[in-house]
Amino acid sequence: MPRRKRELAPGYYCHLYDRSNHHQAIFFERANYLYFLKQFRYYLMGQTMHAIAYCWMPNHYHFLIYLRDDSLSAAMQKFSLSYANAINRRYSRCGSLFQGRFQTIRVDSNEYLLSLTRYLHLNPVKAQLVLHPEEWESSRHREYVNLHQETLPKLDMVRPWAGTAQTYQTSVEALAENPQQPIQQFMLG
């Protein structure tokens, strides 16, 4: 498959995502999510990127990242292969776990940044896996609304646009109740 031209440069936010091959699961049990996080920290955190938000679903994943250097493609290849190989060994699988190369979309505005965090955090609600975003363990919504603290999401990088924990929670709840409601209503000055 030919490589796609990507706008991946240090100093930019990106929506990074991938899905499973044939819409099959990539996470089979809670331990898989924990291993995915461990591998993510090992291969991608630190010099390569900051994680701003994420949501991992049974058959796909999303990250909102801030690029710190230009090694994302090489680091993602190592990360994806390490996770896929571990899953294939653990479950006696063979073949591709992911549909293809990861995808990225450059986040080009503060509005898009905030909309994307809400989209990620509402993903399990929309998929009817939970009723409320804070119920989904494999998302960082709970950190955004001060229900849990972890070192992975760099909330200080998005807090100026997300507002306080209560403001963010209110905006996410409103969107969950009425997905047609314009996101601009919740944009912070």
C-alpha positions, 0 to 999 in steps of 0.5 A: 500500500502506498504511503499517504502524505501526512501533515505530521510536524512537531508543535501540532495537535492531531487526531490519531486513530485506527480500527480493527481488521474486518471490524473484529475486536482488538480488545478482548478483556480488561487486561488487553486495555491495560497492556495497550496503555503500557505499550503506548507509554513505552513506545509513544509517550515522552519525546514523541508526543503528549496525550491530550485525550483518548478513548479505546473502543472494542474494535478501534481507538482514538487519541488526541495528541500533541506532537513533540518530534517527527518520529510518530510514524516509526514509533506507531509502527513499533507500538502497533506491531508490539500490541498486535503480536502480543494479542496474536500470541495470547489468543492464538490468532494470526494475521493483521489485527488492524485494518491498515496504517493508523490515520491522522487528522491535524487539529487546526483550531481550538474549536476543533480541539474541544469538539474532538475531546467531547467526541472521543469521550462520548464515543462509548455512549453513542455506541451504547456501551455505557449510559454516561461517559464517566462509566467507560474505563478506557477513556480519559473523560474522568480526568477531565471532570476531576473524578480520577487523576492520572498522569497520561492526559496533559490536561493543562494543554486543553484546559484553557478551551475545555474550562473547569471540570464542571463546565466541561461535564455540563457541555458533554452531558448536553451533547449526550442528551441532544447530539444535534445541539451546536457545539459552538454554544459551549465554546469558551471565549 
